[in-house]
Amino acid sequence: MDAAVCWNKSFDQKCLPDNQAGKTLSALIKCVQSSCAGVLPVQSCAGKCGQYTKDAACQCDSKCKQYNDCCPDINLVCDG
């Protein structure tokens, strides 16, 4: 299963229904990361959308496309 399939399946079938208690977006992302361990890229934008992290292997900020250093799951995790 690829990362996008795992993400969508976990989010729709497990994490979102479990969110009836009103968990934060961060909690939902952690749920998907846990469900898709070994499938999602290690270098991920989970919890880092919009942020620049100095010395990180990839970025999740608005300029990463310009510098060609976006994390592989930016479009999946962030609004892109």
Steps between C-alpha positions, in 0.01 A plus 500: 500500500643839410505800733201678344278189518604429859447863601152521344387160626627558854361852518155414361447160659680523834626838610208723401231271652711477819502881508148532633653642818629796297871424489734759355643480149831405658332201669347393168838519327661294778224242460572468128876490558450220749266310266735538205833442672744367243295638210513875549830667416736545793552856385150630547310827526281354774486769767728731299271658237606856423823468696860538393736281702867589462720201411199275433525263204174638362270794563128568535491876454364714219842531334591131480369465143713796397809337655399145403538372856142407597435186703349227283164510681444878498200481266355214701544652845482873432284702267795494261 
